[in-house]
Amino acid sequence: MEEAAVYCQTLFAELAPRIEADRALERELDRYLARRFNVFEYVRTDELGWSRVIADLLDPTQDHGQGTLFLEAMLDAFDQTRDRFARLFTSAGNPIMVRREHGTASGGRIDITIEIPDGDRIFCLAFENKPYAPQSADQVTRYLRFLNSQYGQHFLLVYLPPKGRGPSRQDLSPSDRLLWEKRFVAMPYVGKDSLADWFASCSRRCKASRVRAFLRDVEAYCRKRFGKIKMAGNRETWTVLNFLLENPKYLGTARAVREAWMPLRDEVCRRFLEHLRNTVESRLQQDWPDLGLTVFFRYKGVVRYANDLQIGHHSWDRYDIGPKIRLQSHGKGPLDWFRGVSHGCPKPSEIQASWLKTLNQALRDQGLQLEASSAHWFQFNRGGRFDDWYALVPELHEECESGGGTITEYFTNELLNISRLAIPALDGVCNTSPG
């Protein structure tokens, strides 16, 4: 054990100055190149935000000035449409029509539709965009049937999942997938033949430098957000790799460090979540000293949905709904953080549904307007800065030791800003409406 400790100390002593030199170089490069800066870290990137970006790029009349160039790149991405059109054109009398939230006969809304003149017919390229939210049961099949009723065989529905081949068996059965195989295709955000690849293709074809810069940003953010790929190379990693190859006597020590890293990172993340709970609780006590709010946290590492911080009150827990102001990770680990107001009733009874509607309206009346909602959330935001805690372990440890910092303030302010609207809404309804 003593020998291992000595080797470990020596390894770190050898690497520390090299890594510090790398960091200094990275800082100097970023001062002039800002390689990690990306506008999409600051704008709306929920489902509606992504749909707007995609739809506007595909619209020949939009301000990108590239006409049908990006639409042609999209049509080239699929076997079903690659050679369908000899030439795309749009005019006042025969326009290419791009619509978002295209209503269907059953009350659904297809995220994007593009009607393309095709001789004496119209061909429809449609997109169901699902970067985050699960599909409702049988929704894809209903959209395929609707498109078939409107356009006959002259359409293609493109399903946009974060990864993989698309909807589950519940949403599109194997028999339906086979039935519609010439009218349906999946294009994941990342992976083979992906939306990120389309952004890259658009960037290569684009003639305008400003638009190319935008396309490079959206491609990089897409790969980072859905593929967990860093926007810039990690010089430190290469330094460590090369050092170990040149000094193989430290390989055993490096393996031991690696084996210790996973439990270490989870312990640091757990401590930071506890530190965050204490900070949020202290701030809430200042704003609502007599309300008796409870702030609870749990951390279970790589278990999905099992790392969270909840703000609640005993009077809110009516009809087993239990609304909470919440911070919750949705990745396998402390990744992909949702912030908003959740509830515990995804399949409500009639009386529960009525109470959920009352609570939801109260939140809206109070002015809470977050990016999205789902079966478990009245409203939530997701993504943004500091979304991957595993990549921030040194910084999280430093903030635990110092009692705060940038990351602490970021998440504390996010939760407090939601709380200042949600608490009066929830408390007002729950303490005035009959139970």
Number of C-alpha atoms within 10 A of each C-alpha: 6 7 8 13 11 11 17 18 13 14 20 12 11 13 16 13 11 14 18 12 12 18 15 11 13 17 13 12 12 13 10 8 11 13 13 14 13 16 11 15 14 10 10 16 22 17 16 18 12 16 21 17 12 18 20 17 24 24 22 23 18 12 11 18 15 20 18 19 18 24 21 17 18 19 16 15 18 16 11 16 15 14 11 12 14 7 9 15 13 15 8 6 6 10 14 22 15 20 17 18 14 15 13 14 9 9 8 14 15 22 20 22 23 22 18 21 18 15 8 5 11 17 19 25 22 25 24 22 24 22 20 13 15 13 18 10 14 15 18 24 17 17 20 19 14 18 23 17 10 14 16 13 14 15 25 25 23 21 21 24 25 23 17 15 15 19 22 14 13 13 19 20 15 12 10 14 18 12 11 19 12 14 19 20 20 21 26 25 26 23 17 13 14 21 24 25 20 20 24 20 17 24 20 12 13 19 14 12 10 10 18 19 13 16 22 18 20 20 24 22 24 24 20 15 22 19 16 13 13 14 18 12 11 12 14 16 12 13 14 18 12 10 16 16 11 10 11 11 12 18 13 13 19 18 11 13 13 12 11 11 12 12 12 14 20 20 17 21 26 20 17 25 22 18 19 23 22 15 17 22 18 13 15 21 14 10 11 12 11 8 12 12 17 12 19 15 19 15 21 17 19 15 14 15 20 19 25 21 23 20 22 19 19 11 13 20 15 13 15 12 18 16 25 25 27 26 24 24 26 18 17 15 21 28 22 21 25 21 24 28 29 24 19 15 18 12 10 16 11 9 10 16 16 12 20 19 13 15 22 19 16 20 22 16 12 15 13 22 15 16 16 16 15 12 15 15 22 23 24 23 20 22 18 16 12 16 18 19 22 17 14 15 18 13 16 26 18 14 18 19 12 9 13 17 13 12 18 20 14 12 18 17 14 14 22 18 13 21 21 15 18 25 24 14 21 25 16 14 19 20 11 8 9 6 8
